[in-house]
Every structure is written in structure tokens, then in C-alpha cells.
């Protein structure tokens, strides 16, 4: 809280208000029900803006066939609508890309709650709007009050109709301007009777159901309340950003200050009655100064639970100056009325100073005291609120004794006026080590001890010298003040350290979740991290996707089997998105506390902690809601990533399927057509063909059959590589053996080129799957021979480089363009020119890449020698053979 200078601007509020003035603002036309004229008024405002020279474009305007609204669309530029096919039908949707390309100053996009057809970029229209706003485009839109997510349950209870299309309240909070479009229930019903909203049959059904006068009045009240809350929020942000102390008496707001003295329960009940009479929002606050004991905290827990049930907002402030914290919070929230409990405390009670401070400083507030029955006042705990620790007082007595011994040793050396400084040091030491109460006890004990041993007459508590009396009195004042300040500083340091430890714990937890790649890792990291920090048995449970039963997906600590009651609590928490179990209003006798894990309006599961006999205030101090919120965001992130990955896989699968069909249509049909043609010619004209023509046709059938066989073999190999069923059975073999076998298999293709081999002598054996490496060489050789000109030279080189064998196959063909060299190993990539061309399916080199990579090697396409042709380089790792130097016979 900003206690030092209430007129100092709040940096967060200043940034928020400045952000609303940035490009990309949102203007919302809000109505209580359909038919009040939101679109009509939005189009009217657009015409006025256009007359001022502003670039206004209509993205979507839902006219519902109303002639007057259709007329207003004339004269405004409209973006083309995107047509999407879904479920056998054509749908018209907003085109985000067209809007981003056009980028007008103002874009009209009606029906904020609209759900887009599957296949569009975003599932909801408000997400389209968020993208447009982020790109600096100002958007005007319209929505009815029943579509707000926070009011979904309220609207359902009023009208009996639950809205399926809702938008998060955050989109309305982002709006720069909100325009309330209002009609009285009688006017709206008249429009309904005139068929200006629905067709006659729908209009009669609407008047009998949703559009009843009581429903419309209630919805109208909700819309007015939403606008009032937004205006109140804007006023408070403006005050904070400009450093205005307030309050501004625009909208009444009530603040109830409670403590753990036992006054809270009757005070909250009385405040609720007062808030109901005035119809104003109210907040219950307490100030944690680090001095409350267990009894006070337990009573505060009950007070906060009661206040939440009665509809109040609860807030815990932290600071030493109770009155200052309350007033600072009241000014920040633009509170107009302070509610305090009237007590009859005696003059020595410290809490009376808080009341006096509030009365003295709250000049701009209405302060109301509510009398509290005496039976509640007697529940008041100790002044400091903390249990007595006798060890602290033992330290206090010991420190005074030590100070006395030192002072007696120095009384003949130092002047008498310096001896109180020794006692003052002991007071400060005790205050820094223990707290305020032991420090005050030390100050009083030091005062008495100094008076008894060092002032005349000695060994009495009387003071005969006036100068010494003044010294003793000032010593007492300084000791009490110094001890109080030192104790307060210690309490503040302790609170700051506890807050810092909690922040560090949250930061470490967030970092661990951020590195989790999938939902299983998120769940495992959560239970492990929280168990290390909390030392409590915990679990994550969710509903099984198969049968909706409760299943535990992650757990840590000494796990106890879940009872039927615990499973019921989990199911209730998931269904209602509210905590259940211990410290809640649902099944609170359970030893478990279940917190719902939710994000983006969906509950994914629950986080359960076994709290047993843990005090409620201790559980609150753990700030579990922060962990649960981070877990929900991480869960949402991993689900988005999984959905995105699935979409990418589906897209890639569809692309490969199309490429495969295209490849099959060419690479299967062409050889089959040639074989059928040759065979049919042989059958029909066998007797009229010469032996040479017959041999030629048979060679064509055989060649095309071999080509077809190679293609099908490539398909099978690629399938095995893709599914991981290709087994790597390694053996020791010489590279020359593999090369010789590959050249024999490709001798027909190699007959038109000159093959030169430059193989380094005494190459080490390869520890590979011989058949796979041979097939890889065959595919590369076939690829090179296809595009090498007749009579050209095809060069095969092999050499050892440290622990690798480098194999290069170079041809003198047209080569591979530089921008396609990294793509030639992709499935079904044919390039359309160069070494890929239209001659193949694009599987050969892709299979080579898979086979070489399976051995830990690599393959790449390079330019040919002297930039002529192409070179395919294969690099295989070399492993030292156990009999490398032996005269082993090469494998045949």
C-alpha cells in the first residue's frame, strides 16, 4: 500500500490507463437482450465516424433480415466473407487474414459470442478480435449481457435457458468503451409483436418464454449493474493513475475492518444487513502485522468464511501500521463507508490507538461504529496475540544480568551517564532476537536494575538526585522506544523473509512446470515439487475419459487409499469448479482438501492434499491457490501443444497421402501401361513380329516390371522405417563387398555410363546392416544413372576421415539446385527439374536418409566436381573391429 504519499500515482494503474489509449482499442455495444438495437446503433455510429474521414470497414454485421439495419449497411465498405465447407454444407465466416491485409482504422465485427465453424483459425470470434486488437486495429462489436461467462449461472436461474456461447469477462475488461443499448421491456415486447426481432412463430414462443416482462427487467438490471461496475472500475483506475487520494462519492462502497478479537462475526452480520439496505458492494479486510496468535487466526478464518457466504469480498492486508493499511486500501478502492466494531477497551489496550487513528485520519470517509455484544468482546485474546515463550524472557533476564555485570565492572572507569548505554544495547539485542514484548520487558527490567544498583541511594528504587532522575526517566523512554522499533523491525524482516520464501517456492514451481513437455510430465513435476516443499501427501485426480470414474494420475508421499467420500468430493469439485473437503463447505470432515484445476473455463481435475489436523490458518498461508493456478495454466499449455501437434501430424499425413496418391498414379500406372501395351502387342501380333521385335517387347515388359518391383520395394522399406519395424542386424563387412554387390544389381542402368571407382586402400571394416547399406547405395546409384547423360562418367569415391567413412557418388547430369539440396531427402519431393525431375516418386533418397540415419550416419546433396552434375555424400561411423588387423576373408 502507498501509505507515505496517498497522492502518488499508482504505476500499474497508470500503465493500464495509458494502454487503453494505444492503437487497437475495443468498443462494445452491450444490450440486455436480443432486439434492443445494438447492431443498428453500431452502424449509425460507424456512419458518423466515416463522415469525419475515418477509415471504417464492416467485417460482419448480423442484420437478421431487418430492413432498417440492412439500409444502414449501404455506404460502408464490407470485407468479403470466407466460405467454409463443413459437414456437407457451406458456411460463411469472417476472414481474419482479409481484415489484417486491409487493416482499416475501425472494423465492425458483430456477434462477439459467435462460435466459428471448425476449420477456421480460431474457434471463437472473440479470439479473432483479440488478434485484430494485437495488430493495432480498433474493433467495434456487440454482445448481450447473457453471454458473459460470469453471469451464465445467474441468467440460467432467471430465464431457465443456459447460454452455450459465452465469452470470458476479460474481453469486456479489455474494452476501451462500453455503450449500453437499452430499451424498456414494454418497447422490446412491442418490437417483438411487430415481428422486428423474430418471425411470427418464433416471436410468440419467445414472448411465452425468454422474453417475459420479468425476465427482461432482470436482464436489464444485470446490464446496468455491469456498466456501473465498469464505470466504478474506470473511476478507481483514473484516481490511482493520477494520484488522487479520494474517495470520490460516486458509487457507495463499504469496507468492514475486522480482527481476531471475537468481534468479527456479529460485525459481519450487521454489515451485511447494512449493505443490503443500501444495495452497495462490501469488502471485509483484516491487517496481518505478524503478531496474531493461533486463536486469533482461527477466529479470523471463521469470520472470512462467514463473509464469503454472505457475499462479501475478503482481503488480507499486510503491514505494521494497521490504521494506515486500512485507509490506504480504502482510498485505492474508492471506499466511501468504513464499518468498525465499537468496543469498550480499557485505556491500556493498544488496539484503541487503531480506532483513534482511523477517526483522526478518515476525514473523507463515513465511519460507522456497530456495537458488539459483551459476550463477543470477552473472547478477545492477548494484546500481542502470540503465545508466551518463556525462553525469550529468560534471554531477557540473562541479557540484563550480563549488562549489569559489565556496568559494575566499568562504573569506576566510565561516567555514570554512559552506563545506561550498556543496558540500551541489551534491550536492542533482545528486541532483534525475540520480539516486542520481551524487548519491552527488558527495557523495564533494565530501568529498575539501573535505578537499583547505580543511582543514589543505591540498592533502593528511590532517586535522590534530580539529574539522575532525569537520566533514568529518559533512559526508560529511549529503551522502550528503541526496543519497540527494533522488535517491529524484526517482525517486518520475518514477514518479508516468509514472503520471499513463498515467492521463491512459487518461482521454482513455475520453472519446473515450464520445462515439462507434456501433461504426464506436468503432473509428475507438480506432485514431486509440491511434496518437496509442503511435505504433505498429495495427488492429482481426474475423471476417466472412458467411464467418467475418478482416477488418480499422479501421487507423492505416503499415499492413503481414497474413500468413497473422498471420491465424491473429487467429483463434486470437478463438476462445480469449487474446492471441497477440509476447510470448505462441502464434505469438510474429510482429511483431504481438493482444489479444482481449471483454465480457460474448463476443469481438468483436482489437486488433493491430505491435511489431517492442520490448522486452517496454516493451510491458508501455504497459498495453494497459486500452485493450482500455475498447474492449470501448464495443463492448458500442454493440451494446446498436443492439439497443435496432432493437427500438424494430421496435416502432414494428409499431405503425404496426397503425394502418395499422386506418385502411385504416375509411378504405378506408367510401367503397368507399358507392360500391358507390350504384352497385348505380343498376344495380338505375335506371328507377324520378328524375333528382334519380340525380344524388344519382352525386354520392355521385363524392364518395366523390374522398375515396378523397385518402386514397391521402396514403399515397403519406407513403411518399415516409418513404423520402426526395420531391424538393424549389424555385421562386420568390407565396403568394397557392399559396393560390388550394389553395382551388380544396377548393371542394366549402369550400362550407359562409365563407372570410375576411387577407393582408398585398406579401408577398415564397417559394422553395419549389409543389406540396408547396400540398398542405400543402390538407390543413390539408380538416382545418378537416371539423370547422367549417355557416355558420361559416374565417379564413386570412398576414403577414411578420422572415425568416419566418407562415400561420394558424383554424376555429370543437370545437377540439383542449391535451394533444393536439403529437400531431396524428403518423401515424395520431386522438385520438377534437375536430378529429381519427374522421373521418380521421391522415395529413393528418402529411404537412403532413413537407412543411413539408422546407423548413426548422415547423407547430404552437394554440387558436382567443378559445379558440374551432382554429388551425394554418405558418411558412416567407423567402429574399431576386434580383429581389425587380422587377415579376415572378405564376406561374399
ABEGO torsion letter per residue (X at the ends): XBAABAABBBAAAAAAAAAAABBGBBBBBBBABBGAGAAAAAAAAAAAAAAAGBBBBBABBBAGGBAAAAAAABGBBBBBBBBBBBGGBBBBBBBAAAAAAAGBABBBBBGAABBBBBGBABABAAAAAAAAAAAGBBBBBBBBAAABAAAAAAAAAAAGBBBABBBBAAAAAABABBBBBBBBAAAAAAAAAAGAABBAAAAAAAAABAABAAAAAAAAAAAAAAAAAAAAAAAAAAAAAAGBAOBBBABBBBBBBBBAAGAAAAAAAAAAAAAAAAGBBBBBBBBBAGABBAAAAAAAAAAAAAAAAAGBBBBBBBEABAAAAAAAAAAAAGBABBBBBBBBBBAABAAAAAAAAAAAABAABBBBBBBBBAAAAAABBBAAGBBBBAAAAAAAAAAAAAAAAAAAAAAAABBAAAAAAAAAAAAAAAAAABEAAAAAAAAAAAAAAAAAAABOBBGBABBABAAAAAAAAAAAAAAAAAAAAAAAAAAAAAAAAAAAAAAAAAAAAAAAAAABABAAAAAAAAAAAAAAAAGBBBBBBBBBAAAGBBBBABBBEBBBBBBAAAAAAAAAAAAAGBBBEBGBABGAABABBBBBBBBGGBBAEBBBBBAEABBAAAAAAAGAAAAAAAAAAAAAAAAAAAAAAAAAAAAAAAAAAAAAAAAAAAAAAAAAAAAAAAAAAAAAAAAABBAAAAAAAAAAAAAAAAAAAAAAAAAAAAAAAAAGABBBBBBBBBAAAAAAAAAAAAAAAAAABBBBBBBBBGBBBBBBBAAAAAAAAAAAAAAAAAABBBGBBBBBBBBBBEABBBBBBBBABAEBBAAAAAAAABBGBAGGBEAAEAABAGAAAAAAAAAAAAAGBBBBBBBBBGGBEBBBBBBBBBBBBAAAABBBBBBX
